[in-house]
Amino acid sequence: MDYNNILITQENNIAQVTINRPNQLNALNSVTIAELSSAFKTLEADKNVRVIIITGSGEKAFVAGADIKEFYQFDVEEGKKLSAEGHQKLFDLVENLTTPVIAAVNGFALGGGLELAMSCHFRIASDNAKLGLPEVTLGVIPGYGGTQRLAQLAGKGRAMEMIMTAKMISAEEAANIGLVNQVVTQEELLSTCQKIAQKIAFNSSTAIASAIKAVNAGFKDGVNGYEIEISEFGKCFGTPDFVEGTNAFIEKRKPEFS
């Protein structure tokens, strides 16, 4: 499929999705969200893709927010629909994707951009990154999972402060509060993500998919994460990867997962 607002490259088992609207600081409009949704579904279905890295084009921004011009005249029902469709099409999709997704956060990650980064399985930031949820300055709140995921990652108090003050924080501060895993220079950002992706790609993709499901379960209301872990642990025993991994360990060789 041809895309207008994103670029997709693939090297070995690692795919890179680049949001390519540099003149708009890679802002998320409806077309971009739809294209990202399609791309993630396609890449998840491709068994040759074991890890996905998502980033923004240019040096200024990962994603500087949503495209306000698209919704500033919406009424209550239209606003609710905008949020619900965004969750379903992209943000919840990414969080629950069975293929690991790494956010390479370069520059501004604001509003919907930070919400997209937080929906990824983890985040690596460049040292020039600025992260924040400034929606209250527009008379609205984060609507793509920001109120929930920021509290999960950084704690309730910090989430409340960031949302209420609309302040941006530096990459270093984001690392200190657990919002990003590590901070590197802009020049090292993609190569660092590639190195981590290569380590992930070496391991069992079926086991990783089960791990994603089990970890996510602990953050869902009404779901017992321990029970999901037990179930997913048991399922692993019925997979070819379990046979290969355990046999390789006993035979003192490196596993070759399918």
Secondary structure, DSSP 8 states (H G I E B T S, - for coil): ---SSEEEEEETTEEEEEE--GGGTT-B-HHHHHHHHHHHHHHHH-TT--EEEEEESSSSEEE--B-GGGTTT--HHHHHHHHHHHIIIIIHHHHT-SS-EEEEE-SEEETHHHHHHHHSSEEEEETT-EEE--GGGGT----SSHHHHHHHHH-HHHHHHHHHH---EEHHHHHHTTSSSEEE-HHHHHHHHHHHHHHHHHS-HHHHHHHHHHHHHTTSTT--HHHHHHHHHHHHTTSHHHHHHHHHHHTTS-----
